[in-house]
Structures are given as structure tokens and as C-alpha cells.
Amino acid sequence: MASNDLIIDKDYFIEMKNYLESEGKLLDSQLSVYISILENASKSGLISGMSAARLKIYVHNAKRLKGKFKPAADDAVKAMRDLLETASKENDRKM
């Protein structure tokens, strides 16, 4: 007989939560280093003309990503917590 029960591996969710939290922080940190490297290249004067102008635009757009990875990871963690909580409540209701 088939079951309609959803089986959730709580340990996996906890591992993924930890992974997402650490990766979100790491990506934000790495982006800051990357932007610094790009800014140094832009200010060095080694690039000129259209390439320099495009690099400045690229740096500007890269800066717009600053601080976006951790909040995205936090949103994913919240969604996982909500799913676990809902599943737990549903499981308790069935018992």
C-alpha cells in the first residue's frame, strides 16, 4: 500500500542550513576581495579607453551585489526552518 507521508531528513536540513550560512558569508567576503582587485586594476592606469570605461561600469555593477549573498542564504535557511516547523506540526496533528 502506498503512503502519502512525507519523510524529512532533519539532519540533512541542518547540514544544509550550516552550509548555506557559511557559503553566504564566504561569497560576500570573496566578492569584496574581487571588487577590490577590480578597483585596483581600474585605478592602475593600465587599462584605457573603452576598456577602462567598461571596467568602471563592471565594478559599479559588481558593487551592487555586495551584501546580497548572505541575505539570500538567510532566506533559504528561513524557508527550511518554516518547512521543518510545518512538517513537525502536521506530524503532531496526525498523531
PDB file of N, CA, C and O in Angstrom, chain B, residues numbered from 101:
ATOM      1  N   MET B 101       0.841  -1.179   0.000  1.00  0.00           N
ATOM      2  CA  MET B 101       0.000   0.000   0.000  1.00  0.00           C
ATOM      3  C   MET B 101       0.892   1.250   0.000  1.00  0.00           C
ATOM      4  O   MET B 101       1.851   1.327   0.767  1.00  0.00           O
ATOM      5  N   ALA B 102       0.581   2.207  -0.842  1.00  0.00           N
ATOM      6  CA  ALA B 102       1.369   3.434  -0.950  1.00  0.00           C
ATOM      7  C   ALA B 102       1.064   4.365   0.210  1.00  0.00           C
ATOM      8  O   ALA B 102      -0.052   4.392   0.729  1.00  0.00           O
ATOM      9  N   SER B 103       2.060   5.117   0.603  1.00  0.00           N
ATOM     10  CA  SER B 103       1.897   6.056   1.713  1.00  0.00           C
ATOM     11  C   SER B 103       1.942   7.479   1.179  1.00  0.00           C
ATOM     12  O   SER B 103       2.678   7.776   0.238  1.00  0.00           O
ATOM     13  N   ASN B 104       1.164   8.338   1.776  1.00  0.00           N
ATOM     14  CA  ASN B 104       1.168   9.761   1.419  1.00  0.00           C
ATOM     15  C   ASN B 104       2.013  10.581   2.378  1.00  0.00           C
ATOM     16  O   ASN B 104       2.024  11.810   2.309  1.00  0.00           O
ATOM     17  N   ASP B 105       2.721   9.900   3.275  1.00  0.00           N
ATOM     18  CA  ASP B 105       3.533  10.589   4.266  1.00  0.00           C
ATOM     19  C   ASP B 105       4.811  11.125   3.637  1.00  0.00           C
ATOM     20  O   ASP B 105       5.443  10.478   2.802  1.00  0.00           O
ATOM     21  N   LEU B 106       5.161  12.306   4.058  1.00  0.00           N
ATOM     22  CA  LEU B 106       6.403  12.937   3.622  1.00  0.00           C
ATOM     23  C   LEU B 106       7.456  12.665   4.683  1.00  0.00           C
ATOM     24  O   LEU B 106       7.263  12.981   5.857  1.00  0.00           O
ATOM     25  N   ILE B 107       8.550  12.091   4.273  1.00  0.00           N
ATOM     26  CA  ILE B 107       9.633  11.804   5.203  1.00  0.00           C
ATOM     27  C   ILE B 107      10.717  12.858   4.994  1.00  0.00           C
ATOM     28  O   ILE B 107      11.231  13.027   3.888  1.00  0.00           O
ATOM     29  N   ILE B 108      11.056  13.563   6.072  1.00  0.00           N
ATOM     30  CA  ILE B 108      12.040  14.633   6.005  1.00  0.00           C
ATOM     31  C   ILE B 108      13.250  14.242   6.837  1.00  0.00           C
ATOM     32  O   ILE B 108      13.125  13.867   8.003  1.00  0.00           O
ATOM     33  N   ASP B 109      14.407  14.332   6.230  1.00  0.00           N
ATOM     34  CA  ASP B 109      15.661  14.056   6.921  1.00  0.00           C
ATOM     35  C   ASP B 109      16.124  15.349   7.603  1.00  0.00           C
ATOM     36  O   ASP B 109      16.761  16.199   6.981  1.00  0.00           O
ATOM     37  N   LYS B 110      15.798  15.476   8.872  1.00  0.00           N
ATOM     38  CA  LYS B 110      16.103  16.699   9.625  1.00  0.00           C
ATOM     39  C   LYS B 110      17.603  16.970   9.666  1.00  0.00           C
ATOM     40  O   LYS B 110      18.025  18.124   9.588  1.00  0.00           O
ATOM     41  N   ASP B 111      18.406  15.925   9.787  1.00  0.00           N
ATOM     42  CA  ASP B 111      19.866  16.106   9.828  1.00  0.00           C
ATOM     43  C   ASP B 111      20.378  16.744   8.535  1.00  0.00           C
ATOM     44  O   ASP B 111      21.276  17.585   8.558  1.00  0.00           O
ATOM     45  N   TYR B 112      19.793  16.330   7.405  1.00  0.00           N
ATOM     46  CA  TYR B 112      20.192  16.909   6.111  1.00  0.00           C
ATOM     47  C   TYR B 112      19.864  18.405   6.088  1.00  0.00           C
ATOM     48  O   TYR B 112      20.673  19.214   5.636  1.00  0.00           O
ATOM     49  N   PHE B 113      18.688  18.762   6.573  1.00  0.00           N
ATOM     50  CA  PHE B 113      18.302  20.168   6.596  1.00  0.00           C
ATOM     51  C   PHE B 113      19.248  20.973   7.484  1.00  0.00           C
ATOM     52  O   PHE B 113      19.609  22.100   7.145  1.00  0.00           O
ATOM     53  N   ILE B 114      19.643  20.409   8.599  1.00  0.00           N
ATOM     54  CA  ILE B 114      20.580  21.104   9.494  1.00  0.00           C
ATOM     55  C   ILE B 114      21.931  21.281   8.807  1.00  0.00           C
ATOM     56  O   ILE B 114      22.545  22.343   8.909  1.00  0.00           O
ATOM     57  N   GLU B 115      22.396  20.248   8.108  1.00  0.00           N
ATOM     58  CA  GLU B 115      23.656  20.359   7.360  1.00  0.00           C
ATOM     59  C   GLU B 115      23.555  21.431   6.284  1.00  0.00           C
ATOM     60  O   GLU B 115      24.473  22.233   6.111  1.00  0.00           O
ATOM     61  N   MET B 116      22.438  21.444   5.562  1.00  0.00           N
ATOM     62  CA  MET B 116      22.253  22.439   4.502  1.00  0.00           C
ATOM     63  C   MET B 116      22.160  23.845   5.083  1.00  0.00           C
ATOM     64  O   MET B 116      22.675  24.789   4.483  1.00  0.00           O
ATOM     65  N   LYS B 117      21.525  24.004   6.221  1.00  0.00           N
ATOM     66  CA  LYS B 117      21.427  25.299   6.879  1.00  0.00           C
ATOM     67  C   LYS B 117      22.824  25.817   7.192  1.00  0.00           C
ATOM     68  O   LYS B 117      23.156  26.965   6.897  1.00  0.00           O
ATOM     69  N   ASN B 118      23.634  24.958   7.790  1.00  0.00           N
ATOM     70  CA  ASN B 118      25.010  25.348   8.125  1.00  0.00           C
ATOM     71  C   ASN B 118      25.803  25.685   6.869  1.00  0.00           C
ATOM     72  O   ASN B 118      26.559  26.656   6.847  1.00  0.00           O
ATOM     73  N   TYR B 119      25.630  24.884   5.826  1.00  0.00           N
ATOM     74  CA  TYR B 119      26.325  25.118   4.559  1.00  0.00           C
ATOM     75  C   TYR B 119      25.918  26.467   3.962  1.00  0.00           C
ATOM     76  O   TYR B 119      26.776  27.259   3.571  1.00  0.00           O
ATOM     77  N   LEU B 120      24.616  26.727   3.894  1.00  0.00           N
ATOM     78  CA  LEU B 120      24.133  27.966   3.295  1.00  0.00           C
ATOM     79  C   LEU B 120      24.600  29.185   4.086  1.00  0.00           C
ATOM     80  O   LEU B 120      24.986  30.199   3.505  1.00  0.00           O
ATOM     81  N   GLU B 121      24.563  29.082   5.404  1.00  0.00           N
ATOM     82  CA  GLU B 121      25.021  30.207   6.221  1.00  0.00           C
ATOM     83  C   GLU B 121      26.499  30.501   5.976  1.00  0.00           C
ATOM     84  O   GLU B 121      26.887  31.657   5.809  1.00  0.00           O
ATOM     85  N   SER B 122      27.315  29.458   5.954  1.00  0.00           N
ATOM     86  CA  SER B 122      28.753  29.684   5.762  1.00  0.00           C
ATOM     87  C   SER B 122      29.063  30.137   4.340  1.00  0.00           C
ATOM     88  O   SER B 122      29.916  31.001   4.138  1.00  0.00           O
ATOM     89  N   GLU B 123      28.382  29.567   3.360  1.00  0.00           N
ATOM     90  CA  GLU B 123      28.637  29.959   1.970  1.00  0.00           C
ATOM     91  C   GLU B 123      28.167  31.379   1.692  1.00  0.00           C
ATOM     92  O   GLU B 123      28.815  32.108   0.941  1.00  0.00           O
ATOM     93  N   GLY B 124      27.056  31.778   2.285  1.00  0.00           N
ATOM     94  CA  GLY B 124      26.580  33.154   2.108  1.00  0.00           C
ATOM     95  C   GLY B 124      27.600  34.158   2.604  1.00  0.00           C
ATOM     96  O   GLY B 124      27.886  35.150   1.933  1.00  0.00           O
ATOM     97  N   LYS B 125      28.145  33.898   3.777  1.00  0.00           N
ATOM     98  CA  LYS B 125      29.183  34.781   4.334  1.00  0.00           C
ATOM     99  C   LYS B 125      30.435  34.760   3.459  1.00  0.00           C
ATOM    100  O   LYS B 125      31.026  35.802   3.177  1.00  0.00           O
ATOM    101  N   LEU B 126      30.829  33.560   3.035  1.00  0.00           N
ATOM    102  CA  LEU B 126      32.042  33.417   2.225  1.00  0.00           C
ATOM    103  C   LEU B 126      31.916  34.140   0.893  1.00  0.00           C
ATOM    104  O   LEU B 126      32.841  34.834   0.471  1.00  0.00           O
ATOM    105  N   LEU B 127      30.776  33.982   0.230  1.00  0.00           N
ATOM    106  CA  LEU B 127      30.584  34.639  -1.066  1.00  0.00           C
ATOM    107  C   LEU B 127      30.618  36.157  -0.931  1.00  0.00           C
ATOM    108  O   LEU B 127      31.209  36.840  -1.768  1.00  0.00           O
ATOM    109  N   ASP B 128      29.987  36.692   0.119  1.00  0.00           N
ATOM    110  CA  ASP B 128      30.046  38.142   0.333  1.00  0.00           C
ATOM    111  C   ASP B 128      31.484  38.595   0.563  1.00  0.00           C
ATOM    112  O   ASP B 128      31.902  39.636   0.055  1.00  0.00           O
ATOM    113  N   SER B 129      32.231  37.820   1.320  1.00  0.00           N
ATOM    114  CA  SER B 129      33.631  38.155   1.600  1.00  0.00           C
ATOM    115  C   SER B 129      34.475  38.091   0.321  1.00  0.00           C
ATOM    116  O   SER B 129      35.271  38.989   0.050  1.00  0.00           O
ATOM    117  N   GLN B 130      34.294  37.038  -0.446  1.00  0.00           N
ATOM    118  CA  GLN B 130      35.057  36.886  -1.686  1.00  0.00           C
ATOM    119  C   GLN B 130      34.708  37.973  -2.691  1.00  0.00           C
ATOM    120  O   GLN B 130      35.575  38.440  -3.430  1.00  0.00           O
ATOM    121  N   LEU B 131      33.454  38.372  -2.722  1.00  0.00           N
ATOM    122  CA  LEU B 131      33.048  39.445  -3.638  1.00  0.00           C
ATOM    123  C   LEU B 131      33.756  40.745  -3.271  1.00  0.00           C
ATOM    124  O   LEU B 131      34.168  41.497  -4.154  1.00  0.00           O
ATOM    125  N   SER B 132      33.897  41.013  -1.988  1.00  0.00           N
ATOM    126  CA  SER B 132      34.592  42.232  -1.562  1.00  0.00           C
ATOM    127  C   SER B 132      36.046  42.225  -2.026  1.00  0.00           C
ATOM    128  O   SER B 132      36.561  43.248  -2.478  1.00  0.00           O
ATOM    129  N   VAL B 133      36.696  41.088  -1.917  1.00  0.00           N
ATOM    130  CA  VAL B 133      38.082  40.962  -2.387  1.00  0.00           C
ATOM    131  C   VAL B 133      38.138  41.154  -3.903  1.00  0.00           C
ATOM    132  O   VAL B 133      39.011  41.855  -4.414  1.00  0.00           O
ATOM    133  N   TYR B 134      37.210  40.532  -4.611  1.00  0.00           N
ATOM    134  CA  TYR B 134      37.150  40.630  -6.073  1.00  0.00           C
ATOM    135  C   TYR B 134      36.964  42.082  -6.506  1.00  0.00           C
ATOM    136  O   TYR B 134      37.636  42.553  -7.424  1.00  0.00           O
ATOM    137  N   ILE B 135      36.054  42.784  -5.844  1.00  0.00           N
ATOM    138  CA  ILE B 135      35.808  44.187  -6.182  1.00  0.00           C
ATOM    139  C   ILE B 135      37.060  45.020  -5.922  1.00  0.00           C
ATOM    140  O   ILE B 135      37.385  45.913  -6.706  1.00  0.00           O
ATOM    141  N   SER B 136      37.751  44.739  -4.845  1.00  0.00           N
ATOM    142  CA  SER B 136      38.988  45.454  -4.538  1.00  0.00           C
ATOM    143  C   SER B 136      40.027  45.251  -5.649  1.00  0.00           C
ATOM    144  O   SER B 136      40.699  46.194  -6.066  1.00  0.00           O
ATOM    145  N   ILE B 137      40.141  44.024  -6.110  1.00  0.00           N
ATOM    146  CA  ILE B 137      41.081  43.726  -7.204  1.00  0.00           C
ATOM    147  C   ILE B 137      40.681  44.488  -8.462  1.00  0.00           C
ATOM    148  O   ILE B 137      41.534  45.068  -9.135  1.00  0.00           O
ATOM    149  N   LEU B 138      39.390  44.489  -8.781  1.00  0.00           N
ATOM    150  CA  LEU B 138      38.913  45.213  -9.966  1.00  0.00           C
ATOM    151  C   LEU B 138      39.161  46.710  -9.849  1.00  0.00           C
ATOM    152  O   LEU B 138      39.564  47.359 -10.815  1.00  0.00           O
ATOM    153  N   GLU B 139      38.917  47.255  -8.655  1.00  0.00           N
ATOM    154  CA  GLU B 139      39.148  48.692  -8.450  1.00  0.00           C
ATOM    155  C   GLU B 139      40.626  49.031  -8.608  1.00  0.00           C
ATOM    156  O   GLU B 139      40.972  50.055  -9.197  1.00  0.00           O
ATOM    157  N   ASN B 140      41.489  48.179  -8.088  1.00  0.00           N
ATOM    158  CA  ASN B 140      42.930  48.415  -8.246  1.00  0.00           C
ATOM    159  C   ASN B 140      43.334  48.370  -9.711  1.00  0.00           C
ATOM    160  O   ASN B 140      44.150  49.175 -10.160  1.00  0.00           O
ATOM    161  N   ALA B 141      42.767  47.436 -10.453  1.00  0.00           N
ATOM    162  CA  ALA B 141      43.067  47.354 -11.889  1.00  0.00           C
ATOM    163  C   ALA B 141      42.567  48.597 -12.599  1.00  0.00           C
ATOM    164  O   ALA B 141      43.234  49.121 -13.491  1.00  0.00           O
ATOM    165  N   SER B 142      41.410  49.064 -12.209  1.00  0.00           N
ATOM    166  CA  SER B 142      40.829  50.246 -12.837  1.00  0.00           C
ATOM    167  C   SER B 142      41.652  51.503 -12.539  1.00  0.00           C
ATOM    168  O   SER B 142      41.859  52.341 -13.417  1.00  0.00           O
ATOM    169  N   LYS B 143      42.113  51.621 -11.304  1.00  0.00           N
ATOM    170  CA  LYS B 143      42.871  52.815 -10.891  1.00  0.00           C
ATOM    171  C   LYS B 143      44.333  52.780 -11.326  1.00  0.00           C
ATOM    172  O   LYS B 143      45.011  53.807 -11.297  1.00  0.00           O
ATOM    173  N   SER B 144      44.816  51.629 -11.722  1.00  0.00           N
ATOM    174  CA  SER B 144      46.242  51.492 -12.044  1.00  0.00           C
ATOM    175  C   SER B 144      46.639  52.233 -13.310  1.00  0.00           C
ATOM    176  O   SER B 144      47.812  52.555 -13.500  1.00  0.00           O
ATOM    177  N   GLY B 145      45.691  52.499 -14.157  1.00  0.00           N
ATOM    178  CA  GLY B 145      46.011  53.186 -15.406  1.00  0.00           C
ATOM    179  C   GLY B 145      46.499  52.260 -16.505  1.00  0.00           C
ATOM    180  O   GLY B 145      46.830  52.726 -17.595  1.00  0.00           O
ATOM    181  N   LEU B 146      46.551  50.967 -16.248  1.00  0.00           N
ATOM    182  CA  LEU B 146      46.991  50.014 -17.262  1.00  0.00           C
ATOM    183  C   LEU B 146      45.944  49.824 -18.358  1.00  0.00           C
ATOM    184  O   LEU B 146      46.255  49.400 -19.471  1.00  0.00           O
ATOM    185  N   ILE B 147      44.708  50.144 -18.019  1.00  0.00           N
ATOM    186  CA  ILE B 147      43.614  49.989 -18.985  1.00  0.00           C
ATOM    187  C   ILE B 147      43.124  51.382 -19.341  1.00  0.00           C
ATOM    188  O   ILE B 147      42.971  52.236 -18.468  1.00  0.00           O
ATOM    189  N   SER B 148      42.881  51.606 -20.619  1.00  0.00           N
ATOM    190  CA  SER B 148      42.425  52.929 -21.034  1.00  0.00           C
ATOM    191  C   SER B 148      41.309  52.802 -22.062  1.00  0.00           C
ATOM    192  O   SER B 148      40.986  51.714 -22.538  1.00  0.00           O
ATOM    193  N   GLY B 149      40.742  53.938 -22.379  1.00  0.00           N
ATOM    194  CA  GLY B 149      39.710  53.985 -23.412  1.00  0.00           C
ATOM    195  C   GLY B 149      38.433  53.273 -23.008  1.00  0.00           C
ATOM    196  O   GLY B 149      38.005  53.312 -21.855  1.00  0.00           O
ATOM    197  N   MET B 150      37.834  52.615 -24.009  1.00  0.00           N
ATOM    198  CA  MET B 150      36.561  51.923 -23.787  1.00  0.00           C
ATOM    199  C   MET B 150      36.697  50.797 -22.766  1.00  0.00           C
ATOM    200  O   MET B 150      35.768  50.538 -22.001  1.00  0.00           O
ATOM    201  N   SER B 151      37.837  50.136 -22.752  1.00  0.00           N
ATOM    202  CA  SER B 151      38.041  49.052 -21.786  1.00  0.00           C
ATOM    203  C   SER B 151      37.980  49.584 -20.359  1.00  0.00           C
ATOM    204  O   SER B 151      37.375  48.964 -19.484  1.00  0.00           O
ATOM    205  N   ALA B 152      38.607  50.734 -20.129  1.00  0.00           N
ATOM    206  CA  ALA B 152      38.593  51.339 -18.799  1.00  0.00           C
ATOM    207  C   ALA B 152      37.178  51.763 -18.414  1.00  0.00           C
ATOM    208  O   ALA B 152      36.754  51.572 -17.275  1.00  0.00           O
ATOM    209  N   ALA B 153      36.464  52.330 -19.357  1.00  0.00           N
ATOM    210  CA  ALA B 153      35.084  52.756 -19.096  1.00  0.00           C
ATOM    211  C   ALA B 153      34.199  51.553 -18.776  1.00  0.00           C
ATOM    212  O   ALA B 153      33.378  51.599 -17.859  1.00  0.00           O
ATOM    213  N   ARG B 154      34.373  50.493 -19.530  1.00  0.00           N
ATOM    214  CA  ARG B 154      33.575  49.282 -19.295  1.00  0.00           C
ATOM    215  C   ARG B 154      33.943  48.617 -17.970  1.00  0.00           C
ATOM    216  O   ARG B 154      33.079  48.075 -17.281  1.00  0.00           O
ATOM    217  N   LEU B 155      35.206  48.660 -17.623  1.00  0.00           N
ATOM    218  CA  LEU B 155      35.620  48.097 -16.342  1.00  0.00           C
ATOM    219  C   LEU B 155      34.982  48.867 -15.188  1.00  0.00           C
ATOM    220  O   LEU B 155      34.553  48.267 -14.202  1.00  0.00           O
ATOM    221  N   LYS B 156      34.919  50.203 -15.310  1.00  0.00           N
ATOM    222  CA  LYS B 156      34.284  51.005 -14.261  1.00  0.00           C
ATOM    223  C   LYS B 156      32.806  50.643 -14.122  1.00  0.00           C
ATOM    224  O   LYS B 156      32.284  50.565 -13.010  1.00  0.00           O
ATOM    225  N   ILE B 157      32.148  50.427 -15.228  1.00  0.00           N
ATOM    226  CA  ILE B 157      30.738  50.015 -15.190  1.00  0.00           C
ATOM    227  C   ILE B 157      30.608  48.639 -14.553  1.00  0.00           C
ATOM    228  O   ILE B 157      29.697  48.396 -13.762  1.00  0.00           O
ATOM    229  N   TYR B 158      31.517  47.748 -14.899  1.00  0.00           N
ATOM    230  CA  TYR B 158      31.505  46.394 -14.341  1.00  0.00           C
ATOM    231  C   TYR B 158      31.716  46.448 -12.826  1.00  0.00           C
ATOM    232  O   TYR B 158      31.032  45.750 -12.078  1.00  0.00           O
ATOM    233  N   VAL B 159      32.659  47.273 -12.376  1.00  0.00           N
ATOM    234  CA  VAL B 159      32.920  47.425 -10.940  1.00  0.00           C
ATOM    235  C   VAL B 159      31.670  47.966 -10.252  1.00  0.00           C
ATOM    236  O   VAL B 159      31.289  47.489  -9.183  1.00  0.00           O
ATOM    237  N   HIS B 160      31.041  48.949 -10.858  1.00  0.00           N
ATOM    238  CA  HIS B 160      29.818  49.520 -10.295  1.00  0.00           C
ATOM    239  C   HIS B 160      28.748  48.434 -10.125  1.00  0.00           C
ATOM    240  O   HIS B 160      28.101  48.349  -9.081  1.00  0.00           O
ATOM    241  N   ASN B 161      28.571  47.614 -11.151  1.00  0.00           N
ATOM    242  CA  ASN B 161      27.557  46.556 -11.086  1.00  0.00           C
ATOM    243  C   ASN B 161      27.944  45.460 -10.087  1.00  0.00           C
ATOM    244  O   ASN B 161      27.082  44.901  -9.410  1.00  0.00           O
ATOM    245  N   ALA B 162      29.226  45.161 -10.001  1.00  0.00           N
ATOM    246  CA  ALA B 162      29.677  44.162  -9.030  1.00  0.00           C
ATOM    247  C   ALA B 162      29.403  44.658  -7.608  1.00  0.00           C
ATOM    248  O   ALA B 162      29.031  43.874  -6.734  1.00  0.00           O
ATOM    249  N   LYS B 163      29.586  45.950  -7.382  1.00  0.00           N
ATOM    250  CA  LYS B 163      29.317  46.521  -6.061  1.00  0.00           C
ATOM    251  C   LYS B 163      27.850  46.387  -5.673  1.00  0.00           C
ATOM    252  O   LYS B 163      27.519  46.302  -4.491  1.00  0.00           O
ATOM    253  N   ARG B 164      26.986  46.368  -6.658  1.00  0.00           N
ATOM    254  CA  ARG B 164      25.558  46.219  -6.374  1.00  0.00           C
ATOM    255  C   ARG B 164      25.236  44.847  -5.790  1.00  0.00           C
ATOM    256  O   ARG B 164      24.191  44.662  -5.166  1.00  0.00           O
ATOM    257  N   LEU B 165      26.131  43.890  -5.993  1.00  0.00           N
ATOM    258  CA  LEU B 165      25.936  42.548  -5.435  1.00  0.00           C
ATOM    259  C   LEU B 165      26.385  42.442  -3.980  1.00  0.00           C
ATOM    260  O   LEU B 165      26.046  41.484  -3.286  1.00  0.00           O
ATOM    261  N   LYS B 166      27.155  43.441  -3.523  1.00  0.00           N
ATOM    262  CA  LYS B 166      27.675  43.389  -2.146  1.00  0.00           C
ATOM    263  C   LYS B 166      26.522  43.253  -1.158  1.00  0.00           C
ATOM    264  O   LYS B 166      25.521  43.966  -1.228  1.00  0.00           O
ATOM    265  N   GLY B 167      26.700  42.317  -0.241  1.00  0.00           N
ATOM    266  CA  GLY B 167      25.712  42.131   0.805  1.00  0.00           C
ATOM    267  C   GLY B 167      24.452  41.396   0.378  1.00  0.00           C
ATOM    268  O   GLY B 167      23.489  41.328   1.142  1.00  0.00           O
ATOM    269  N   LYS B 168      24.443  40.849  -0.821  1.00  0.00           N
ATOM    270  CA  LYS B 168      23.241  40.158  -1.321  1.00  0.00           C
ATOM    271  C   LYS B 168      23.273  38.657  -1.066  1.00  0.00           C
ATOM    272  O   LYS B 168      22.217  38.031  -0.978  1.00  0.00           O
ATOM    273  N   PHE B 169      24.449  38.070  -0.944  1.00  0.00           N
ATOM    274  CA  PHE B 169      24.530  36.608  -0.828  1.00  0.00           C
ATOM    275  C   PHE B 169      24.084  36.117   0.543  1.00  0.00           C
ATOM    276  O   PHE B 169      23.330  35.148   0.636  1.00  0.00           O
ATOM    277  N   LYS B 170      24.535  36.767   1.598  1.00  0.00           N
ATOM    278  CA  LYS B 170      24.149  36.317   2.939  1.00  0.00           C
ATOM    279  C   LYS B 170      22.645  36.438   3.147  1.00  0.00           C
ATOM    280  O   LYS B 170      22.036  35.491   3.644  1.00  0.00           O
ATOM    281  N   PRO B 171      22.015  37.558   2.791  1.00  0.00           N
ATOM    282  CA  PRO B 171      20.558  37.622   2.949  1.00  0.00           C
ATOM    283  C   PRO B 171      19.821  36.549   2.127  1.00  0.00           C
ATOM    284  O   PRO B 171      18.803  36.018   2.572  1.00  0.00           O
ATOM    285  N   ALA B 172      20.328  36.237   0.946  1.00  0.00           N
ATOM    286  CA  ALA B 172      19.704  35.179   0.143  1.00  0.00           C
ATOM    287  C   ALA B 172      19.837  33.840   0.851  1.00  0.00           C
ATOM    288  O   ALA B 172      18.896  33.046   0.879  1.00  0.00           O
ATOM    289  N   ALA B 173      21.001  33.594   1.419  1.00  0.00           N
ATOM    290  CA  ALA B 173      21.204  32.356   2.186  1.00  0.00           C
ATOM    291  C   ALA B 173      20.311  32.349   3.418  1.00  0.00           C
ATOM    292  O   ALA B 173      19.743  31.314   3.769  1.00  0.00           O
ATOM    293  N   ASP B 174      20.183  33.500   4.075  1.00  0.00           N
ATOM    294  CA  ASP B 174      19.317  33.598   5.250  1.00  0.00           C
ATOM    295  C   ASP B 174      17.858  33.298   4.879  1.00  0.00           C
ATOM    296  O   ASP B 174      17.143  32.645   5.639  1.00  0.00           O
ATOM    297  N   ASP B 175      17.426  33.773   3.717  1.00  0.00           N
ATOM    298  CA  ASP B 175      16.063  33.487   3.250  1.00  0.00           C
ATOM    299  C   ASP B 175      15.865  31.989   3.028  1.00  0.00           C
ATOM    300  O   ASP B 175      14.820  31.438   3.372  1.00  0.00           O
ATOM    301  N   ALA B 176      16.868  31.337   2.455  1.00  0.00           N
ATOM    302  CA  ALA B 176      16.781  29.889   2.224  1.00  0.00           C
ATOM    303  C   ALA B 176      16.730  29.137   3.550  1.00  0.00           C
ATOM    304  O   ALA B 176      15.978  28.172   3.693  1.00  0.00           O
ATOM    305  N   VAL B 177      17.523  29.576   4.510  1.00  0.00           N
ATOM    306  CA  VAL B 177      17.527  28.952   5.838  1.00  0.00           C
ATOM    307  C   VAL B 177      16.158  29.129   6.495  1.00  0.00           C
ATOM    308  O   VAL B 177      15.633  28.192   7.096  1.00  0.00           O
ATOM    309  N   LYS B 178      15.581  30.319   6.384  1.00  0.00           N
ATOM    310  CA  LYS B 178      14.256  30.575   6.959  1.00  0.00           C
ATOM    311  C   LYS B 178      13.210  29.669   6.307  1.00  0.00           C
ATOM    312  O   LYS B 178      12.346  29.117   6.989  1.00  0.00           O
ATOM    313  N   ALA B 179      13.292  29.523   4.999  1.00  0.00           N
ATOM    314  CA  ALA B 179      12.345  28.653   4.293  1.00  0.00           C
ATOM    315  C   ALA B 179      12.469  27.205   4.777  1.00  0.00           C
ATOM    316  O   ALA B 179      11.465  26.512   4.937  1.00  0.00           O
ATOM    317  N   MET B 180      13.706  26.752   5.008  1.00  0.00           N
ATOM    318  CA  MET B 180      13.909  25.386   5.514  1.00  0.00           C
ATOM    319  C   MET B 180      13.351  25.245   6.924  1.00  0.00           C
ATOM    320  O   MET B 180      12.715  24.242   7.249  1.00  0.00           O
ATOM    321  N   ARG B 181      13.592  26.254   7.760  1.00  0.00           N
ATOM    322  CA  ARG B 181      13.058  26.214   9.135  1.00  0.00           C
ATOM    323  C   ARG B 181      11.536  26.165   9.110  1.00  0.00           C
ATOM    324  O   ARG B 181      10.917  25.401   9.852  1.00  0.00           O
ATOM    325  N   ASP B 182      10.934  26.992   8.246  1.00  0.00           N
ATOM    326  CA  ASP B 182       9.476  27.014   8.137  1.00  0.00           C
ATOM    327  C   ASP B 182       8.943  25.662   7.679  1.00  0.00           C
ATOM    328  O   ASP B 182       7.932  25.184   8.193  1.00  0.00           O
ATOM    329  N   LEU B 183       9.619  25.048   6.716  1.00  0.00           N
ATOM    330  CA  LEU B 183       9.200  23.736   6.233  1.00  0.00           C
ATOM    331  C   LEU B 183       9.279  22.697   7.344  1.00  0.00           C
ATOM    332  O   LEU B 183       8.352  21.909   7.528  1.00  0.00           O
ATOM    333  N   LEU B 184      10.383  22.694   8.083  1.00  0.00           N
ATOM    334  CA  LEU B 184      10.534  21.744   9.187  1.00  0.00           C
ATOM    335  C   LEU B 184       9.469  21.964  10.254  1.00  0.00           C
ATOM    336  O   LEU B 184       8.905  21.007  10.785  1.00  0.00           O
ATOM    337  N   GLU B 185       9.196  23.223  10.566  1.00  0.00           N
ATOM    338  CA  GLU B 185       8.193  23.537  11.579  1.00  0.00           C
ATOM    339  C   GLU B 185       6.804  23.094  11.126  1.00  0.00           C
ATOM    340  O   GLU B 185       6.048  22.512  11.903  1.00  0.00           O
ATOM    341  N   THR B 186       6.474  23.370   9.871  1.00  0.00           N
ATOM    342  CA  THR B 186       5.180  22.974   9.332  1.00  0.00           C
ATOM    343  C   THR B 186       5.048  21.452   9.305  1.00  0.00           C
ATOM    344  O   THR B 186       4.004  20.908   9.664  1.00  0.00           O
ATOM    345  N   ALA B 187       6.100  20.778   8.883  1.00  0.00           N
ATOM    346  CA  ALA B 187       6.080  19.320   8.831  1.00  0.00           C
ATOM    347  C   ALA B 187       5.937  18.727  10.229  1.00  0.00           C
ATOM    348  O   ALA B 187       5.233  17.736  10.425  1.00  0.00           O
ATOM    349  N   SER B 188       6.614  19.346  11.200  1.00  0.00           N
ATOM    350  CA  SER B 188       6.536  18.868  12.570  1.00  0.00           C
ATOM    351  C   SER B 188       5.128  19.044  13.128  1.00  0.00           C
ATOM    352  O   SER B 188       4.591  18.143  13.773  1.00  0.00           O
ATOM    353  N   LYS B 189       4.527  20.223  12.873  1.00  0.00           N
ATOM    354  CA  LYS B 189       3.171  20.467  13.333  1.00  0.00           C
ATOM    355  C   LYS B 189       2.178  19.506  12.683  1.00  0.00           C
ATOM    356  O   LYS B 189       1.269  18.995  13.338  1.00  0.00           O
ATOM    357  N   GLU B 190       2.366  19.273  11.397  1.00  0.00           N
ATOM    358  CA  GLU B 190       1.496  18.341  10.669  1.00  0.00           C
ATOM    359  C   GLU B 190       1.650  16.926  11.226  1.00  0.00           C
ATOM    360  O   GLU B 190       0.673  16.193  11.377  1.00  0.00           O
ATOM    361  N   ASN B 191       2.878  16.563  11.522  1.00  0.00           N
ATOM    362  CA  ASN B 191       3.134  15.230  12.084  1.00  0.00           C
ATOM    363  C   ASN B 191       2.474  15.103  13.456  1.00  0.00           C
ATOM    364  O   ASN B 191       1.863  14.080  13.763  1.00  0.00           O
ATOM    365  N   ASP B 192       2.602  16.151  14.282  1.00  0.00           N
ATOM    366  CA  ASP B 192       1.977  16.132  15.611  1.00  0.00           C
ATOM    367  C   ASP B 192       0.452  16.060  15.506  1.00  0.00           C
ATOM    368  O   ASP B 192      -0.205  15.408  16.317  1.00  0.00           O
ATOM    369  N   ARG B 193      -0.097  16.732  14.505  1.00  0.00           N
ATOM    370  CA  ARG B 193      -1.549  16.739  14.307  1.00  0.00           C
ATOM    371  C   ARG B 193      -2.055  15.341  13.953  1.00  0.00           C
ATOM    372  O   ARG B 193      -3.142  14.945  14.372  1.00  0.00           O
ATOM    373  N   LYS B 194      -1.263  14.600  13.183  1.00  0.00           N
ATOM    374  CA  LYS B 194      -1.663  13.262  12.753  1.00  0.00           C
ATOM    375  C   LYS B 194      -1.595  12.247  13.881  1.00  0.00           C
ATOM    376  O   LYS B 194      -2.268  11.217  13.838  1.00  0.00           O
ATOM    377  N   MET B 195      -0.775  12.540  14.901  1.00  0.00           N
ATOM    378  CA  MET B 195      -0.600  11.570  15.989  1.00  0.00           C
ATOM    379  C   MET B 195      -1.697  11.637  17.002  1.00  0.00           C
ATOM    380  O   MET B 195      -1.686  10.882  17.975  1.00  0.00           O
TER     381      MET B 195
END
